[in-house]
């Protein structure tokens, strides 16, 4: 009977463990900082992950159509370095450098 409870707990943790960990981290972070759950911070986080989300959707379509291409990371790094160079050395505005 004890092993049955362990299996159920293991299945429960396997199914919902990532969500419980996420909720735990949100609670701890919101207690540690009064700015964590503000609208400005949430928009800032969404803005920062939007590039990765767009790349992930694009890579999903590439992989699903059997055109497997793993060079996206290298191309993203090259574009980021070129953009940083334009902004830093040529004093170009961020929007024009893209």
Protein Blocks (a to p, Z undefined) as FASTA:
>chain_A
ZZmmmmmmmmmmmmmmmmmmmmmmmmmmmmmpmklmgmklmmmmmmmmmmmmmmmmmmmm
mmmnopacfklmmmmmmmmmmmmmmmmmnopafklmZZ
